[in-house]
Amino acid sequence: MRTKKGFTLIELIIVIAIMGILVGVLIPSWGYYLQRSKTRTQNNKAKAIFNAAQTVVTDLNFSERRYLEAYSALPSGASAEKTNILGHLYSNIPDKDTTTEWFYYWDGNQGYRCDKDGVKLTKDSSGYGSDFTSLAIAEWDEKIGNAIKKIVDDDMVYKFYVKDYKVQSVASARYDKDKFIGAYPISLDKVDEYGKYDADDLRDIRVQEQDMTYFDLDVDDIKKTT
């Protein structure tokens, strides 16, 4: 009685074809799962940063309040005294505007207050003009970074947006050009769901350059209207 040994050529072709189909189905699914998992992890980290940032920004509010009250109580001619007070302020600039609005970026090693595009503030761009003192900026840059690092001890990058001493939104990633961007309180999935912007386009933008209004609770900025 003759026994069958091995596979015929036809059987091998069929097996290879089936394996090819399975690989074609499983690899994209596995890639999608990994993407979702990495993004979900970053969303959780963005939330932790949000809470830690709000705590330190609240401390900043209390710290600046007494200086602002003293500034308001001074007569208009007390320029030297006012200049001294400005040297203690990080975020609120009296006589410039009524809204305290600023951004903070952590590059993985150090953090600094920046403009909406992530560009580090300088004497000329800060709004303080000739009264600008870098000491308060440097001191609070370090305080903010250290406070958040106690909660999220990771060499990642993040940016957050503050308005009137309230953190509005956070974006984060493992490194500067990473496309797995976490956000809070509105995630990229939510941005996609609201329909005005494609989340894949936003993933191509570095965290440092992200428009943080996409991720705050004002959904009118990201909601598609028909």
C-alpha positions as CSV (number, residue, x, y, z in Angstrom):
1,M,0.0,0.0,0.0
2,R,1.5,3.3,-1.1
3,T,1.4,6.1,1.5
4,K,1.1,9.8,0.6
5,K,4.2,11.8,1.4
6,G,4.3,15.6,1.7
7,F,2.1,18.1,-0.2
8,T,1.4,18.4,-3.9
9,L,2.2,21.7,-5.7
10,I,-1.5,22.6,-5.8
11,E,-1.9,22.0,-2.1
12,L,1.2,24.2,-1.3
13,I,-0.2,27.0,-3.6
14,I,-3.6,26.8,-1.8
15,V,-1.9,26.9,1.7
16,I,0.3,29.9,0.7
17,A,-2.7,31.7,-0.8
18,I,-4.7,31.2,2.5
19,M,-1.8,32.4,4.5
20,G,-1.4,35.5,2.3
21,I,-5.1,36.3,2.8
22,L,-4.8,35.9,6.6
23,V,-1.7,38.1,6.7
24,G,-3.4,40.7,4.6
25,V,-6.3,40.8,7.0
26,L,-4.4,40.4,10.3
27,I,-1.6,42.9,9.8
28,P,-3.8,46.0,9.2
29,S,-6.0,45.0,12.1
30,W,-3.0,44.5,14.4
31,G,-1.6,47.8,13.2
32,Y,-4.9,49.6,14.0
33,Y,-5.0,47.9,17.4
34,L,-1.5,49.1,18.2
35,Q,-2.3,52.6,17.0
36,R,-5.4,52.8,19.2
37,S,-3.5,51.4,22.2
38,K,-0.6,53.9,21.9
39,T,-3.1,56.8,21.4
40,R,-5.2,55.7,24.4
41,T,-2.0,55.6,26.5
42,Q,-1.1,59.1,25.5
43,N,-4.7,60.3,26.1
44,N,-4.4,59.0,29.7
45,K,-1.0,60.8,30.1
46,A,-2.5,64.0,28.7
47,K,-5.2,63.8,31.3
48,A,-2.6,63.3,34.1
49,I,-0.7,66.3,32.8
50,F,-3.9,68.3,32.6
51,N,-4.6,67.7,36.3
52,A,-1.0,68.3,37.4
53,A,-0.8,71.5,35.4
54,Q,-4.1,72.8,36.8
55,T,-2.7,72.4,40.4
56,V,0.5,74.3,39.7
57,V,-1.4,77.0,37.7
58,T,-3.7,77.5,40.7
59,D,-0.6,78.0,42.8
60,L,0.6,80.6,40.3
61,N,-2.8,82.4,40.6
62,F,-2.5,82.7,44.4
63,S,1.2,83.8,44.0
64,E,0.4,86.5,41.5
65,R,-2.8,87.8,43.2
66,R,-1.0,89.7,45.9
67,Y,1.4,91.3,43.4
68,L,-1.5,92.3,41.2
69,E,-3.4,93.8,44.1
70,A,-0.3,95.8,45.1
71,Y,0.2,96.9,41.4
72,S,-3.4,98.2,41.2
73,A,-3.1,100.1,44.5
74,L,-0.1,102.1,43.3
75,P,-0.6,105.6,41.9
76,S,0.1,106.2,38.2
77,G,3.4,107.9,38.8
78,A,5.0,105.0,40.8
79,S,6.8,103.5,37.8
80,A,9.7,102.1,39.8
81,E,7.4,100.2,42.2
82,K,5.4,98.9,39.3
83,T,8.5,97.7,37.5
84,N,9.6,95.8,40.6
85,I,6.2,94.1,40.8
86,L,6.3,93.1,37.1
87,G,9.5,91.2,37.9
88,H,7.5,88.8,40.0
89,L,4.8,88.0,37.4
90,Y,4.8,85.1,35.1
91,S,1.4,85.2,33.3
92,N,-0.7,88.2,34.1
93,I,0.5,91.5,32.4
94,P,-1.3,94.5,33.9
95,D,-2.4,97.3,31.6
96,K,-1.9,95.0,28.5
97,D,-5.1,93.1,28.4
98,T,-7.8,91.7,30.6
99,T,-7.4,88.0,29.7
100,T,-4.6,85.9,31.0
101,E,-3.8,83.5,28.2
102,W,-0.6,81.6,27.6
103,F,1.0,78.3,26.5
104,Y,3.6,76.0,28.0
105,Y,5.7,73.5,26.1
106,W,7.9,70.7,27.6
107,D,10.5,69.4,25.0
108,G,11.4,66.2,27.0
109,N,14.2,67.9,29.0
110,Q,13.0,71.4,29.9
111,G,9.9,73.5,29.7
112,Y,9.1,77.1,28.8
113,R,6.3,79.5,28.3
114,C,5.6,79.9,24.6
115,D,3.2,81.5,22.1
116,K,0.4,79.6,20.4
117,D,2.8,78.1,17.8
118,G,5.2,76.8,20.5
119,V,7.8,79.5,20.0
120,K,9.6,80.3,23.2
121,L,8.8,83.7,24.6
122,T,11.5,86.4,24.6
123,K,11.7,89.9,26.0
124,D,10.3,91.3,22.8
125,S,7.5,88.8,22.4
126,S,6.4,88.4,26.0
127,G,4.4,91.6,26.3
128,Y,6.3,93.0,29.2
129,G,8.5,95.2,27.0
130,S,11.2,97.1,28.9
131,D,9.6,96.0,32.2
132,F,10.2,92.3,31.4
133,T,12.2,90.4,33.9
134,S,13.3,86.9,33.0
135,L,13.7,85.8,36.7
136,A,10.0,85.1,37.3
137,I,9.7,83.4,33.9
138,A,12.6,81.1,34.5
139,E,11.5,80.3,38.1
140,W,7.9,79.4,37.1
141,D,9.0,77.5,34.0
142,E,11.0,75.2,36.3
143,K,8.3,75.0,38.9
144,I,5.7,73.9,36.3
145,G,8.0,71.3,34.7
146,N,9.0,69.8,38.1
147,A,5.4,69.7,39.4
148,I,4.2,67.8,36.3
149,K,7.2,65.5,36.3
150,K,6.3,64.3,39.8
151,I,3.0,63.0,38.2
152,V,4.2,62.0,34.8
153,D,7.8,60.8,35.2
154,D,8.5,60.2,31.5
155,D,10.7,61.8,28.9
156,M,7.8,62.8,26.7
157,V,6.8,66.1,25.1
158,Y,3.6,68.0,25.9
159,K,2.0,71.4,25.5
160,F,-0.8,73.0,27.4
161,Y,-3.0,76.0,27.0
162,V,-4.1,78.3,30.0
163,K,-6.7,80.9,30.0
164,D,-7.6,82.9,33.1
165,Y,-5.6,80.6,35.3
166,K,-7.5,77.5,34.0
167,V,-5.9,74.8,31.9
168,Q,-8.0,74.5,28.7
169,S,-6.3,71.7,26.9
170,V,-3.2,69.4,26.7
171,A,-1.5,67.6,23.8
172,S,1.3,65.1,24.4
173,A,3.4,62.5,22.7
174,R,6.3,60.2,23.4
175,Y,8.7,62.4,21.4
176,D,8.7,65.5,19.3
177,K,7.6,64.0,15.9
178,D,5.6,61.1,17.2
179,K,2.2,60.7,15.4
180,F,0.6,59.0,18.4
181,I,-0.7,62.2,19.9
182,G,-2.7,62.2,23.1
183,A,-5.1,65.1,24.0
184,Y,-7.4,66.1,26.8
185,P,-10.2,67.0,27.3
186,I,-11.0,66.4,23.6
187,S,-9.1,63.6,22.0
188,L,-8.2,63.3,18.3
189,D,-10.9,60.7,17.9
190,K,-13.4,63.2,19.1
191,V,-12.0,65.8,16.7
192,D,-12.5,63.3,13.9
193,E,-16.0,62.5,15.2
194,Y,-17.1,66.2,15.1
195,G,-16.2,66.2,11.4
196,K,-14.7,69.7,10.8
197,Y,-11.0,68.4,10.8
198,D,-9.4,65.2,9.8
199,A,-7.5,63.7,12.8
200,D,-4.9,62.2,10.5
201,D,-4.0,65.7,9.3
202,L,-3.5,66.8,12.9
203,R,-1.3,63.8,13.6
204,D,1.2,65.2,11.0
205,I,1.6,68.3,13.1
206,R,4.1,68.2,15.9
207,V,2.8,68.7,19.5
208,Q,4.8,71.9,19.8
209,E,2.9,73.4,16.8
210,Q,-0.6,72.1,17.6
211,D,-3.5,74.5,17.8
212,M,-4.7,73.8,21.3
213,T,-8.2,75.1,20.7
214,Y,-8.9,71.8,18.8
215,F,-8.7,70.0,22.2
216,D,-10.6,72.3,24.6
217,L,-14.3,72.0,25.4
218,D,-15.4,74.7,23.0
219,V,-16.6,72.1,20.4
220,D,-17.8,74.9,18.1
221,D,-14.1,75.2,17.0
222,I,-14.1,71.6,15.7
223,K,-17.7,70.9,15.0
224,K,-18.8,70.7,11.3
225,T,-21.8,72.7,10.6
226,T,-24.2,71.8,7.7
